[in-house]
Amino acid sequence: MGTTTDGPPTPHRARRVSRWRTWRHSRPFWGGLLVTLGAVEILVSVRAPLPVILHVGLQGLAAYLVPVLLLLCGLLLLFNPSQRVFYSILSIVLSLASWLTSNLGGFLIGLLLGLTGGALAFAWTAHRPGPVPAAGRADTEGPTASGTEPGNTTEPGSRPGPGNTTGPEGSTVPEPAATADPGPVTGPAR
């Protein structure tokens, strides 16, 4: 009878999983992975043993150069995410160039993988968790403990007077004078 060895996760395994998740979430992982897979697929299609496909001269060089550069962009998206915008735009352009140079972009599969991965990498933003306000805390609702409104930078206990607002750095700035209501607007008299 088969027994499973899966038990409660060990601390070492939990640390590895935690490190992997942290690494994966700190970069455009899925975009870089799709760009890399698209480049590999385009390279495989260039090497496909099809007698109809012929690469001669510069066309043959471009057929290898475009997917190699696309592969490099995919790896750089994974391992150097600080320049993700440049690499993602370059991978989109190279994917489109593979349509002309590398067997219709790896028979369309590599082209679509490269475009999707480049778009995902371009749209990716780092998630920076901020402090989550607890429900009912004094600094998130109503006046604060110092007696001032939230966001008001005036002296504690003092309020701006009528016609005044709080300006930058806690200075009081007079509001412009209110104009009288002109009444309803009517059309031209006949």
Salt bridges, closest charged atoms under 4 A:
ASP139 OD2 - ARG137 NH2 2.96
GLU149 OE2 - ARG159 NH1 3.48
